[in-house]
Amino acid sequence: MTQKWDIVIVGGGLAGYVAANYLTETSLSVLLIEKGKNIGGRARTNKVNQQYLNIGPHALSKKGKAMTILKDLGISLSGKSPKLDGILIEDNIEYAAPLSPLELFRTSLLNRKERMEWIAVLFKVMRTDTENLAAQTFQQWVMQVGDSKRVQSLLYILGRLATYCHAPEMASAKVVVSNIRNAMGGVLYLDGGWQTIIDQLHNKAISLGVQVQSHTLVKQIDPAQQEDQFKLILSNDEEIHAKYVICTTGPHELHKMVNENYQNSFFTQIKAVRGATLDLALSQLPNPSRLFAMGITDPLYYSVHSNYARLSDDTKSSVLHVFKYHHPDDHIDSTSIKNELEQFLDRLQPGWQQYVITRRFLPNITVNQRLPQLGDEHKLQRSKTEIPGLYIAGDWASSDSILADGAASSGKQAAEEIILNEKEENSANYERRLPTF
Ligand SMILES: Cc1cc2nc3c(=O)[nH]c(=O)nc-3n(C[C@H](O)[C@H](O)[C@H](O)COP(=O)(O)OP(=O)(O)OC[C@H]3O[C@@H](n4cnc5c(N)ncnc54)[C@H](O)[C@@H]3O)c2cc1C
């Protein structure tokens, strides 16, 4: 018997689970299919030797859309906000990072004039109406608001920190500046890692009737041919039918699944935001006062997440992430990137190798499926696609947000658009059945 569902959600990451949770408000049958053995996508946390490792450094913006949506869905989040009073490094010289009020006045990175300029720019970030930045790249905006090279490079650092985008000449100023502003409102490192979000979303969805099938890849999505039903072909060659499909995979995977049925050139041109991550648990920190650092010109990041979040079953060990932001044109040489990250860590935590409990290096991971570029928002106004019944969600599919905010808000939007479509169809059917006099 071919299984029939009202809605099939492809992908069990944040976007898929947020959509599933909003759809439990209806009586529609929902199946979520995840290709991985484990659920969660890039919001997964791996537990290794009693240590909880997120896939790279994960910080949830307190002012972002994901936080609002997760609270709306009754997800409880526990964790703490990191302090940003670490160091910035250039040419082997360390400076106090002027990212907190205290360090702003202590740092030798800025002279008096640059310090005043930096304060003025930070106020501008908080006050600018980001809607007015839709036609500018982040680089154009930085050149406009920052006079000195120092202040410009600080803005690029904040841009990388808040968005992971390391292509200011391509990235939309509107998206980067609004993310910087959200980040300035504080972020949370989560106890137990981001898996705690996914597990709560999963349990709620299951308890309200959503079916989840993991370890199953959707190979093909054939648009509705008869009875308004999609045909989905799975990795075990099983066929299932659905009235609606919400696809939360990346744009290129979506394109492959619907292949010649859907020639959306915008989707095929989307570039991802990528990086390299070295995720580590150490039995102790050689230098316990070193908790946060970034490169000034080198696009590098380091932060000890366990200083703020409970990320191990023991109380002594430390979980930290060293990260390199990639430019879309970068040539990725795994060995040299690994060396670069290890050398950055050598200078911050000399001798760290002898304390390794567990480590993982991912040389080229997708952080966000879309580098937000000028004009993207016009192409992503709605979750509905040109194929009737096919909806998109995921961190690339939101018109004005990226990362967890983009994933959660697009998941919610796709669910809401389907619910609205159902209501419109039902009322049209009802009117059709009314007797005419
Ligand atoms: C290193 C790193 C650091 C990050 N830091 C932050 C941060 O600090 N703050 C923040 O907000 N965000 C951060 N993010 C981004 C955040 O993790 C993602 O934006 C979010 O988890 C994406 O959710 P998603 O549901 O859109 O996609 P995914 O999590 O990728 O989910 C899509 C799911 O679809 C599944 N899938 C794909 N194809 C198929 C198929 N054919 N059939 C079935 N299943 C399929 C995949 O296995 C996956 O589980 C970071 C990401 C990384 C990698």
The ligand as a Tripos MOL2 file, in Angstrom:
@<TRIPOS>MOLECULE
LIG
   53    58     1     0     0
SMALL
NO_CHARGES

@<TRIPOS>ATOM
      1 C1         29.8890   25.5980   12.2080 C.3       1 LIG1
      2 C2         28.5190   26.1810   12.3490 C.ar      1 LIG1
      3 C3         28.2960   27.2100   13.2370 C.ar      1 LIG1
      4 C4         27.0210   27.7680   13.3540 C.ar      1 LIG1
      5 N1         26.7980   28.7540   14.2740 N.ar      1 LIG1
      6 C5         25.5710   29.2970   14.3920 C.ar      1 LIG1
      7 C6         25.3220   30.3030   15.3690 C.ar      1 LIG1
      8 O1         26.2010   30.6640   16.1440 O.2       1 LIG1
      9 N2         24.0930   30.8570   15.4220 N.ar      1 LIG1
     10 C7         23.0900   30.4640   14.5630 C.ar      1 LIG1
     11 O2         21.9790   31.0080   14.6470 O.2       1 LIG1
     12 N3         23.2970   29.5080   13.6430 N.ar      1 LIG1
     13 C8         24.5080   28.9250   13.5430 C.ar      1 LIG1
     14 N4         24.7410   27.9460   12.6220 N.ar      1 LIG1
     15 C9         23.7010   27.6660   11.6230 C.3       1 LIG1
     16 C10        22.6000   26.7600   12.1180 C.3       1 LIG1
     17 O3         23.1440   25.5740   12.6460 O.3       1 LIG1
     18 C11        21.7670   26.4160   10.8700 C.3       1 LIG1
     19 O4         21.3600   27.6080   10.2360 O.3       1 LIG1
     20 C12        20.5210   25.6270   11.1860 C.3       1 LIG1
     21 O5         20.7900   24.5580   12.0590 O.3       1 LIG1
     22 C13        19.9730   25.1330    9.8450 C.3       1 LIG1
     23 O6         18.7790   24.4080   10.0120 O.3       1 LIG1
     24 P1         18.0210   23.8910    8.7090 P.3       1 LIG1
     25 O7         16.8860   23.0910    9.1870 O.co2     1 LIG1
     26 O8         17.7720   25.0150    7.7990 O.co2     1 LIG1
     27 O9         19.0720   22.9740    7.9280 O.3       1 LIG1
     28 P2         19.7710   21.6160    8.3710 P.3       1 LIG1
     29 O10        20.1080   21.6440    9.8140 O.co2     1 LIG1
     30 O11        20.8710   21.3940    7.4130 O.co2     1 LIG1
     31 O12        18.6150   20.5410    8.1610 O.3       1 LIG1
     32 C14        18.3080   19.9960    6.9110 C.3       1 LIG1
     33 C15        18.1410   18.5110    7.1090 C.3       1 LIG1
     34 O13        17.7260   17.9080    5.8870 O.3       1 LIG1
     35 C16        18.3150   16.6470    5.7830 C.3       1 LIG1
     36 N5         18.2850   16.2810    4.3630 N.ar      1 LIG1
     37 C17        18.9590   16.8430    3.3450 C.ar      1 LIG1
     38 N6         18.6470   16.2550    2.1700 N.ar      1 LIG1
     39 C18        17.7360   15.3000    2.4700 C.ar      1 LIG1
     40 C19        17.0170   14.3540    1.6810 C.ar      1 LIG1
     41 N7         17.1880   14.3040    0.3630 N.pl3     1 LIG1
     42 N8         16.1690   13.5000    2.3010 N.ar      1 LIG1
     43 C20        15.9900   13.5560    3.6450 C.ar      1 LIG1
     44 N9         16.6380   14.4380    4.4390 N.ar      1 LIG1
     45 C21        17.4830   15.3070    3.8660 C.ar      1 LIG1
     46 C22        19.7270   16.8660    6.3130 C.3       1 LIG1
     47 O14        20.3170   15.6430    6.7350 O.3       1 LIG1
     48 C23        19.4470   17.8130    7.4830 C.3       1 LIG1
     49 O15        19.2620   17.1140    8.7000 O.3       1 LIG1
     50 C24        25.9770   27.3150   12.5200 C.ar      1 LIG1
     51 C25        26.2000   26.2500   11.6400 C.ar      1 LIG1
     52 C26        27.4560   25.6680   11.5740 C.ar      1 LIG1
     53 C27        27.6730   24.5070   10.6390 C.3       1 LIG1
@<TRIPOS>BOND
     1     1     2 1
     2     2     3 ar
     3     2    52 ar
     4     3     4 ar
     5     4     5 ar
     6     4    50 ar
     7     5     6 ar
     8     6     7 ar
     9     6    13 1
    10     7     8 2
    11     7     9 ar
    12     9    10 ar
    13    10    11 2
    14    10    12 ar
    15    12    13 ar
    16    13    14 ar
    17    14    15 1
    18    14    50 ar
    19    15    16 1
    20    16    17 1
    21    16    18 1
    22    18    19 1
    23    18    20 1
    24    20    21 1
    25    20    22 1
    26    22    23 1
    27    23    24 1
    28    24    25 2
    29    24    26 1
    30    24    27 1
    31    27    28 1
    32    28    29 2
    33    28    30 1
    34    28    31 1
    35    31    32 1
    36    32    33 1
    37    33    34 1
    38    33    48 1
    39    34    35 1
    40    35    36 1
    41    35    46 1
    42    36    37 ar
    43    36    45 ar
    44    37    38 ar
    45    38    39 ar
    46    39    40 ar
    47    39    45 ar
    48    40    41 1
    49    40    42 ar
    50    42    43 ar
    51    43    44 ar
    52    44    45 ar
    53    46    47 1
    54    46    48 1
    55    48    49 1
    56    50    51 ar
    57    51    52 ar
    58    52    53 1
@<TRIPOS>SUBSTRUCTURE
     1 LIG1         1 GROUP 0 **** ****
